[in-house]
Amino acid sequence: MFIKADLRKVFDDVPIAVHSIGSEGKLEYVNTKWLNLFGYMEADVLGKCIGELIHPDYKDKAKNVFSVFTEKGELEALQMKFIRKSGEELKTSIQSFAVYNENGTFSHAYAFLEPSKTPAAEMSAYTVPSPADVKNEFVSELLAAISHHWRQPLNALGLNIQNLTETFSASEHEEMFREFEKISMAIILEMSATIDSFRDFFKVKEDGWFTIVKAVEQTMGMYDSLLKESGITTFVTCNCENGQTTFTPDYKPMCRGFCKLASGSEINFKQVLMHLLSNAVSAIKRSGQIYGKITISIANYKSGKIIEVTNNGGGISDEIRERIFEPYFTTAEVGQNKGLGLYLAKTLVEKSLGGTLRCTSDKNTTTFTITII
């Protein structure tokens, strides 16, 4: 299991600048890429306040952001300007997450910095959008439009319900209408949150560092209704240097460990999870299992990130398991699916995430294991 002493082994050779700061804002760790980017020697910066390296025009912004960050615990795509040792300006995009002490106080933070492209560099790096990019953009715009059209009627419905309750507040039916209002508003809020979930699902960068736990939670959220209707319970367990954290649909603690982060395409990682969840639900339904269960385990090892998706829909024979990732191979009834889900999942893991996907099975359960190096 990963321990903090292995920090250099994890970050020293990654192709992105990484630094760690303590509660007083002083640099505790910088990797090789960071030193090359800023032009310093390690001895020059360790113990130095990060604020000394920030451009004067951005110091106030940094102070304001840091105070919010220590409470929120996460930061994405913050635009910040630093000063290199040579005196040159350095524009960066920062992603960061915080680590807290056992009593909940801020301990330190890890930041991942990428130089912002200049307009000329952006033009020279311009490529024609891929079909996947175009599709994702279209889906995002479509969901934004649906969100707009749904939000207004939901707001109007909520106001009408509250007005109705107010009208009957002094009548003998007041208690009944209060309960009616409570249930109805809960449904409206859930529908509104669902709209946000679908919209935010596609609002990610195609490639870069992403948060595994958040991606898992968002994908699970897409299946909430289906899982409840199918009577399937879900658990997400995170194993990292901070210990074990278990998430359920009703209990979502925050994990601050390194198991959060992976490099690659977040949208493709989510698509892989969708295929595996869909396969798990189908397997449980076909098995006739009354108490269906899906467990997702996330772990951080020196060899990479391990994500296991296990269902209790019964085992798979060796003959079927050998062919399970073949295109158009399916054990479902004719017309139910095309047999492409697991083939696409394996392809996305290998081509987009640079990892592996394998399947293991016993008498009662089947597990799909994603390894991201």
C-alpha positions as CSV (number, residue, x, y, z in Angstrom):
1,M,0.0,0.0,0.0
2,F,1.2,3.6,-0.7
3,I,2.7,5.5,2.2
4,K,3.8,9.1,2.4
5,A,7.5,8.2,2.4
6,D,7.0,7.0,-1.2
7,L,6.1,10.5,-2.4
8,R,9.2,10.9,-4.5
9,K,8.7,7.5,-6.2
10,V,5.2,8.6,-7.2
11,F,5.8,12.1,-8.4
12,D,9.5,12.5,-9.3
13,D,9.2,11.2,-12.8
14,V,5.6,12.2,-13.8
15,P,5.4,14.6,-16.8
16,I,3.8,17.4,-14.9
17,A,5.0,19.8,-12.2
18,V,4.0,18.9,-8.7
19,H,4.5,20.6,-5.4
20,S,3.3,20.2,-1.8
21,I,2.8,23.1,0.7
22,G,2.1,23.0,4.4
23,S,-0.5,24.8,6.5
24,E,1.7,27.9,6.6
25,G,2.1,28.0,2.8
26,K,5.7,26.8,2.7
27,L,7.0,24.4,0.1
28,E,7.5,20.9,1.5
29,Y,8.1,19.0,-1.8
30,V,8.8,19.8,-5.5
31,N,9.4,17.2,-8.2
32,T,11.9,17.3,-11.1
33,K,9.5,18.7,-13.6
34,W,8.6,21.6,-11.2
35,L,12.3,22.5,-10.7
36,N,12.9,22.5,-14.5
37,L,9.8,24.7,-15.0
38,F,10.7,27.3,-12.4
39,G,14.5,27.1,-12.9
40,Y,15.4,26.5,-9.2
41,M,17.5,24.0,-7.4
42,E,15.6,22.0,-4.7
43,A,17.6,23.5,-1.8
44,D,16.6,27.0,-3.0
45,V,12.8,26.5,-2.6
46,L,12.1,24.0,0.1
47,G,10.9,25.9,3.1
48,K,10.2,29.0,1.0
49,C,6.7,30.5,1.1
50,I,4.9,29.8,-2.2
51,G,3.6,33.4,-2.0
52,E,7.2,34.6,-2.7
53,L,7.0,33.0,-6.2
54,I,3.6,34.4,-7.1
55,H,3.4,37.4,-9.5
56,P,2.5,40.6,-7.6
57,D,-0.7,41.0,-9.7
58,Y,-1.9,37.6,-8.5
59,K,-1.0,37.7,-4.7
60,D,-4.5,39.0,-3.6
61,K,-6.2,36.4,-5.7
62,A,-4.0,33.7,-4.3
63,K,-4.8,34.7,-0.7
64,N,-8.5,34.7,-1.3
65,V,-8.5,31.3,-3.2
66,F,-6.3,29.7,-0.5
67,S,-8.7,30.6,2.3
68,V,-11.6,29.0,0.4
69,F,-9.5,26.1,-0.7
70,T,-8.6,25.0,2.8
71,E,-12.3,24.6,3.6
72,K,-13.4,23.2,0.2
73,G,-10.5,20.8,-0.1
74,E,-10.3,20.8,-3.9
75,L,-9.3,23.2,-6.7
76,E,-9.6,22.7,-10.5
77,A,-8.2,24.7,-13.4
78,L,-7.1,27.8,-11.4
79,Q,-5.3,30.3,-13.5
80,M,-2.2,31.6,-11.7
81,K,0.9,33.6,-12.6
82,F,4.3,32.9,-11.0
83,I,7.8,34.4,-11.4
84,R,10.6,32.0,-12.6
85,K,14.1,32.3,-11.1
86,S,15.2,34.0,-14.3
87,G,12.5,36.7,-13.7
88,E,10.3,35.6,-16.5
89,E,6.6,35.4,-16.0
90,L,5.0,31.9,-15.8
91,K,1.3,31.4,-16.4
92,T,-0.1,28.1,-15.2
93,S,-3.3,26.1,-14.7
94,I,-3.4,24.5,-11.3
95,Q,-5.3,21.5,-9.9
96,S,-4.9,20.9,-6.2
97,F,-6.4,18.9,-3.3
98,A,-6.0,19.2,0.4
99,V,-5.1,16.7,3.2
100,Y,-6.6,17.2,6.6
101,N,-5.5,16.1,10.1
102,E,-7.6,13.6,12.1
103,N,-9.3,16.6,13.9
104,G,-10.4,18.0,10.6
105,T,-7.9,20.9,10.4
106,F,-5.9,21.6,7.2
107,S,-2.6,19.8,7.1
108,H,-1.1,20.3,3.6
109,A,-1.9,20.4,-0.1
110,Y,-0.7,18.9,-3.3
111,A,-0.8,20.9,-6.5
112,F,-0.3,19.9,-10.1
113,L,0.8,22.7,-12.5
114,E,0.7,22.9,-16.2
115,P,2.0,26.0,-18.2
116,S,-0.8,27.9,-19.9
117,K,-0.4,28.0,-23.6
118,T,0.2,31.4,-25.3
119,P,-2.2,32.3,-28.1
120,A,0.5,31.5,-30.7
121,A,1.1,28.1,-29.1
122,E,-2.6,27.4,-29.0
123,M,-2.9,28.2,-32.7
124,S,0.0,26.0,-33.6
125,A,-1.4,23.1,-31.4
126,Y,-4.9,23.4,-32.9
127,T,-6.2,20.1,-34.2
128,V,-9.5,19.2,-35.9
129,P,-11.9,18.0,-33.2
130,S,-12.4,14.2,-33.2
131,P,-15.9,12.7,-33.7
132,A,-15.9,11.9,-29.9
133,D,-15.1,15.6,-29.1
134,V,-18.0,16.7,-31.4
135,K,-20.4,14.2,-29.8
136,N,-19.5,15.2,-26.3
137,E,-19.9,18.8,-27.1
138,F,-23.3,18.2,-28.7
139,V,-24.4,16.1,-25.7
140,S,-23.3,18.9,-23.3
141,E,-25.1,21.6,-25.2
142,L,-28.2,19.4,-25.5
143,L,-28.2,18.7,-21.7
144,A,-27.7,22.5,-21.0
145,A,-30.8,23.2,-23.1
146,I,-32.8,20.5,-21.4
147,S,-31.7,21.8,-18.1
148,H,-32.9,25.3,-18.9
149,H,-36.3,24.2,-20.1
150,W,-36.8,21.9,-17.1
151,R,-35.7,24.3,-14.4
152,Q,-38.3,26.9,-15.0
153,P,-41.3,24.6,-14.8
154,L,-39.8,22.9,-11.7
155,N,-39.4,26.3,-10.0
156,A,-43.0,27.3,-10.9
157,L,-44.3,23.9,-9.6
158,G,-42.4,24.4,-6.3
159,L,-43.9,27.9,-5.8
160,N,-47.4,26.7,-6.6
161,I,-47.1,23.9,-4.0
162,Q,-45.8,26.3,-1.4
163,N,-48.7,28.7,-2.1
164,L,-51.2,25.9,-1.9
165,T,-49.9,24.9,1.5
166,E,-50.0,28.5,2.7
167,T,-53.6,28.8,1.6
168,F,-54.7,25.9,3.7
169,S,-52.3,26.7,6.6
170,A,-55.2,27.7,9.0
171,S,-57.5,24.9,8.0
172,E,-58.1,21.4,9.5
173,H,-56.1,20.0,6.6
174,E,-52.9,22.0,7.4
175,E,-50.9,19.0,8.6
176,M,-51.8,17.0,5.5
177,F,-50.7,19.8,3.2
178,R,-47.5,20.4,5.1
179,E,-46.6,16.7,4.6
180,F,-47.7,17.0,0.9
181,E,-45.4,20.1,0.5
182,K,-42.4,18.3,2.2
183,I,-42.7,15.2,-0.1
184,S,-43.3,17.2,-3.3
185,M,-40.4,19.6,-2.7
186,A,-38.1,16.7,-2.0
187,I,-39.0,15.2,-5.4
188,I,-38.5,18.5,-7.1
189,L,-35.1,19.0,-5.5
190,E,-34.1,15.5,-6.5
191,M,-35.2,16.2,-10.1
192,S,-33.2,19.4,-10.2
193,A,-30.1,17.7,-8.8
194,T,-30.5,15.0,-11.4
195,I,-30.4,17.6,-14.2
196,D,-27.2,19.0,-12.7
197,S,-25.7,15.5,-12.5
198,F,-26.4,14.8,-16.2
199,R,-25.0,18.2,-17.3
200,D,-21.8,18.0,-15.2
201,F,-21.1,14.4,-16.3
202,F,-19.7,15.6,-19.6
203,K,-18.1,18.8,-18.4
204,V,-14.6,17.4,-18.1
205,K,-11.3,17.8,-19.9
206,E,-10.6,15.1,-22.6
207,D,-7.2,14.3,-21.1
208,G,-5.3,15.2,-17.9
209,W,-5.4,14.5,-14.2
210,F,-8.9,13.6,-12.8
211,T,-10.4,12.5,-9.5
212,I,-11.3,8.8,-9.5
213,V,-13.6,9.0,-6.5
214,K,-15.6,11.9,-8.0
215,A,-15.8,10.1,-11.4
216,V,-17.1,7.0,-9.7
217,E,-19.7,8.9,-7.7
218,Q,-20.9,10.8,-10.7
219,T,-21.3,7.7,-12.8
220,M,-23.0,5.8,-9.9
221,G,-25.4,8.8,-9.7
222,M,-26.4,8.2,-13.3
223,Y,-27.6,4.7,-12.3
224,D,-29.3,5.7,-9.0
225,S,-32.9,5.1,-10.2
226,L,-32.1,1.9,-12.1
227,L,-30.2,0.5,-9.1
228,K,-33.1,1.3,-6.6
229,E,-35.7,-0.1,-9.0
230,S,-33.7,-3.3,-9.3
231,G,-33.2,-3.6,-5.5
232,I,-29.4,-3.5,-5.8
233,T,-27.3,-2.0,-3.1
234,T,-24.0,-0.3,-3.8
235,F,-20.8,0.3,-1.9
236,V,-17.6,2.2,-2.9
237,T,-14.6,1.5,-0.8
238,C,-11.4,3.6,-1.1
239,N,-8.1,2.1,0.3
240,C,-5.2,4.5,0.5
241,E,-2.5,5.9,2.8
242,N,-5.3,7.6,4.8
243,G,-6.9,4.3,5.6
244,Q,-10.2,2.8,4.3
245,T,-13.2,5.0,3.4
246,T,-16.6,3.5,2.5
247,F,-19.2,5.4,0.5
248,T,-22.9,4.5,0.0
249,P,-25.7,6.4,-1.8
250,D,-26.7,7.9,1.6
251,Y,-23.2,8.3,3.1
252,K,-20.5,10.1,1.1
253,P,-17.5,11.0,3.2
254,M,-14.5,12.8,1.6
255,C,-11.3,10.9,0.9
256,R,-8.2,13.0,0.7
257,G,-5.8,10.3,-0.4
258,F,-3.7,9.9,-3.6
259,C,-6.0,7.2,-4.8
260,K,-8.2,10.1,-5.9
261,L,-5.9,11.0,-8.9
262,A,-5.3,9.3,-12.2
263,S,-4.0,10.5,-15.6
264,G,-5.9,10.0,-18.8
265,S,-9.4,10.7,-20.2
266,E,-12.0,11.2,-17.5
267,I,-15.0,10.9,-19.9
268,N,-13.6,7.6,-21.2
269,F,-13.1,6.3,-17.6
270,K,-16.7,7.1,-16.9
271,Q,-17.8,5.3,-20.0
272,V,-15.9,2.2,-18.9
273,L,-17.6,2.3,-15.5
274,M,-21.0,2.7,-17.3
275,H,-20.3,-0.5,-19.3
276,L,-19.2,-2.4,-16.2
277,L,-22.2,-1.2,-14.1
278,S,-24.7,-2.0,-16.9
279,N,-23.1,-5.5,-17.2
280,A,-23.3,-6.0,-13.4
281,V,-27.0,-5.0,-13.3
282,S,-27.9,-7.4,-16.1
283,A,-26.0,-10.2,-14.5
284,I,-27.8,-9.7,-11.2
285,K,-31.2,-9.6,-12.9
286,R,-30.5,-12.8,-14.9
287,S,-29.3,-14.6,-11.8
288,G,-32.6,-14.0,-10.0
289,Q,-30.5,-12.7,-7.0
290,I,-33.0,-11.1,-4.6
291,Y,-30.3,-9.1,-2.7
292,G,-28.2,-7.7,-5.5
293,K,-25.0,-6.0,-4.6
294,I,-22.3,-4.1,-6.5
295,T,-19.1,-3.1,-4.8
296,I,-16.5,-0.8,-6.3
297,S,-13.1,-0.9,-4.6
298,I,-10.4,1.8,-5.3
299,A,-6.8,1.3,-4.2
300,N,-3.5,3.0,-4.7
301,Y,-0.4,0.8,-5.1
302,K,3.1,1.6,-6.2
303,S,2.3,-0.3,-9.5
304,G,-0.8,1.9,-10.2
305,K,-4.4,2.6,-9.4
306,I,-6.6,-0.5,-9.0
307,I,-10.4,-0.2,-9.5
308,E,-12.4,-3.4,-8.9
309,V,-16.1,-3.7,-9.8
310,T,-17.7,-6.7,-8.2
311,N,-21.3,-8.0,-8.5
312,N,-23.0,-11.0,-6.9
313,G,-24.9,-12.1,-10.0
314,G,-23.2,-15.4,-10.0
315,G,-19.9,-16.6,-11.6
316,I,-18.9,-17.0,-15.2
317,S,-17.6,-20.2,-16.7
318,D,-14.1,-20.4,-18.0
319,E,-15.3,-20.8,-21.6
320,I,-17.4,-17.6,-21.5
321,R,-14.8,-15.6,-19.6
322,E,-12.2,-16.4,-22.3
323,R,-14.5,-14.7,-24.9
324,I,-16.1,-12.0,-22.7
325,F,-14.1,-9.1,-24.3
326,E,-14.7,-10.2,-27.9
327,P,-16.8,-7.8,-30.0
328,Y,-20.4,-8.9,-30.5
329,F,-20.1,-11.7,-28.0
330,T,-23.1,-11.8,-25.6
331,T,-24.9,-14.3,-23.4
332,A,-28.0,-12.1,-23.3
333,E,-31.2,-13.0,-25.2
334,V,-31.3,-12.0,-28.9
335,G,-32.1,-8.3,-29.3
336,Q,-31.2,-7.2,-25.7
337,N,-27.7,-5.9,-26.5
338,K,-25.1,-6.0,-29.2
339,G,-22.3,-7.5,-27.1
340,L,-20.0,-4.5,-27.5
341,G,-20.0,-3.1,-24.0
342,L,-17.2,-5.1,-22.5
343,Y,-15.2,-5.0,-25.7
344,L,-15.4,-1.1,-25.7
345,A,-14.6,-1.0,-22.0
346,K,-11.4,-3.0,-22.5
347,T,-10.4,-0.9,-25.6
348,L,-10.9,2.4,-23.8
349,V,-8.9,1.3,-20.8
350,E,-6.0,0.2,-22.9
351,K,-6.0,2.9,-25.6
352,S,-7.2,5.9,-23.6
353,L,-6.1,5.2,-20.0
354,G,-2.9,3.2,-20.7
355,G,-4.1,0.4,-18.4
356,T,-5.6,-3.0,-18.4
357,L,-9.0,-4.6,-17.8
358,R,-9.4,-8.2,-16.7
359,C,-12.2,-10.4,-15.4
360,T,-12.1,-13.0,-12.5
361,S,-14.9,-15.0,-11.2
362,D,-15.9,-17.6,-8.6
363,K,-19.1,-19.4,-7.8
364,N,-21.1,-16.4,-6.6
365,T,-19.4,-13.3,-7.8
366,T,-17.7,-11.7,-10.9
367,T,-15.0,-9.0,-10.6
368,F,-13.7,-6.7,-13.3
369,T,-10.4,-5.1,-12.4
370,I,-9.1,-1.9,-14.0
371,T,-5.4,-1.1,-13.5
372,I,-4.2,2.4,-14.4
373,I,-0.4,2.6,-14.4
